[in-house]
């Protein structure tokens, strides 16, 4: 009970380190999900609305990558940005950029697959109606996205929830450096291993609140689309 009390005290007091850790996690996750959305939303639409040789294989690969363990993604990017890797000269290892790259790779298949699934469920008359009204090119896709904004937003929120709760990528590529690359999940892992539970529990509570908020928003968007 004392640990729980101290955890709530840290949250309510606005502990500077706790606030910095939360902001770092939110910043990394927000940038990675924005980049993944910019690539994944158009790709999801493209894979549904365009037929080309190998399309089914691409979908199988993307769906398989959704279950890719975070440590595998971390290991892959680590091999690229490590000093002996092809991008080692850029000095990206243990920097925010490396974490964002890893999180982007982790969440891109999720956003793409979920958007593709949402597009597959849309009214088949919608594309024909837009074409009849004269929509074409970028305007056509813009109007499709606008009509399905609720479903697309729910896919993006699901991706954000996945990436803010991951630990493997952030630990391997960020190095869990205090005041620099330390995130909510890596701090929980560190504090628990040290036997100091107050900060870890406080961050766990915050992470749960974020998860509940994302779940609430997702249900609202799907319900009122």
N, C-alpha and C positions, 0 to 999 in steps of 0.2 A: 504493500500500500504506500509506503514511503517513496518508492521509486516512481509510482504513478503520480503521486502528488508533486514530486520534483519535476517530472516531465511536463505536467500542466503549468507549473510555475515558469519553466523555460519558455513555453509557448506564449503565455500571457504577458511575460515581462519583455518580449521582443528581443530575446538574446541575440546579439549581433552575429555570432557565428551561425546560429540556427537560421537566421534570416538570410545570410549570405549563401548558405548551403541550399536553401529552398530556391532562392533566386537563380543560382547557378543551374540547378536541375531544370527549372522552368525555362531558362534561356536556352540551354542546350536542346531541350525537347521541342521548344517552339520553333527554333531555327530548322531543326531536322525535319519536323512534320510539315513545315511550309515548303521546304525544298522537295520533300517526297510527294506532297500534294501537287506541286507544279508539274512534276513528272508523271505521277501515278494517275491523276484524274484524266488527263488527255489519253494516256495509254490504256486505261480501262475502257473508255469510250471507243477508242480505235479498235481494240481487240473484239468488241462486240459488233461494231457497225461496219467493219471492213473485213472482207474475207481474203485470205492470202495463203499460199502454201506454207505449211508448218504452224498455222495458227493454234491448232489444238495442242501441239507439242509445247508451244510457248506458254499456253495456259496451264498445262500440267507442271511445267517448271516453276512458274510463278506460284501456283498453289502449293507446290512442295516446299518452296522457300519460305512460306508463311510459318512453317514449323521449325525453321532453322534455329538451333540453340544460339543464344547470344554469345557464348564463349567461342563458338565456331566463327561467327562474324568478327569478333574481336581478334581472334588468331589470324584470320585472313588479312584484315587491315593492318594488323601488327607486322605481318610479314612484308607488307608493302612499304610501311613508313619507318620501320626499324632502320638503324644506321646502315646495316648491310643490305637492306632492301632497295628496290628500284627507285623509291621516292625518299630514301634516307637522307639525301643531301638537302631536302627541304626543312628538315628539323621539326617535323610535325608530331613526333611521338611525345606523349605526355603533355599535350596541349589541347585546348578546347576544340580546335579544328579537327584533330584526330577523332575525338569523341563524336563530334557532329557527323563526320563522314561515316563512322561505324553505325551510328543510330539511323542515318539516312538509308544505308544499305539494309538495315534490319527492318525498317518500317515500310520501305517502298513496295515490296510484294504484298504487304497487308492492305495498303491503300488501293493499289492497283486491282487486286483480287476482289475487294469489297465493292469498289466502284463498278467493276465489271458485273458483279452479281446484282447490284442495284439497277444497272442499266438493263440487264436481262429481264428484270421484273417489270419494267415500264410498259405502259400501254403501247402495243405495236402500232397503233394508229397515229401516235404522236409524231414520229419522224415524217410520215407521209403528210400529215396536216401542215407541218412546218414547211415542207417542200412546196406544198400547194399554195401556201401564203407567200412564197417567194424567197424564203430564207435559204441562203447558200453560203458556203465557205465558213469563215470564222463566225459570222452572225448566226449561222445554223447551229453550230456547236455551243455558242454562247446561250442561245435560247433553250437548248436541251438542258444545259447545266442549270439555268435559271428555273426551269420547270421541275428539276429534281434536286434542288438545293438542299432540302431537308435530308434526303437519303445520303447525299454526298457529304454533308456536314457530319452526319452520324458516322460515316466511314472514317472521316478525318479524326473525329474525337476518339474513335476506337483505336486508331493508330497512335494517337497522342498518349492514350492510357497505356498502351503496350510499351512505348518507348520511355516514358517517365518512370516506369516500374522495373526496367531492366537493370542488371548489375554487371554482367560479364563484360560488355563493351566498355562501359565507363571505367571499370577497374583496370582492364588490360591496356586501354589506350590513353586514359587520363592519368593513371598513376595515383589517383586519390590524393592529390596534392592540396594541402590546406590553403584556403583562401584563393584557390585557382581552378582546380578541376574536381574538387570534392562535391559529390552529389548526395541526394537523400539516401539512395540505396547503398552506395559505397560507404557512407558514414555509418549507417545501421550495421553493416557487416563488420566494419572496423571496431566500433564501440562494443558490439556484442562479443567479439573475440577478445577484447581487453577486459571484459567483465564489468564495464561501466555502461549501465543500461539507461540512465536518465535521458541523455541526448538521443540515443538510438530509439527509445520508446517515444519521445516527443516527435521525432521525425516520422516514426511509424504511424502515429496518430494523424499527422498532417497528410501523409501519403494515403491513408484510408479516407480522409475527408475529400481529397482530390478525386479518388476513385469513385466515391459516392456521387460527387458533383458531376463527373463525366457521365456516369450511368444515368443520372437524373436528366441531364441535358439530352443525351442520346434518345431516351424514351420520349421526351417531349417533342423532339424534332421529328421522330418517326410517327408519333401519334397525330401531330398537327400538320403534317406535310400536305 
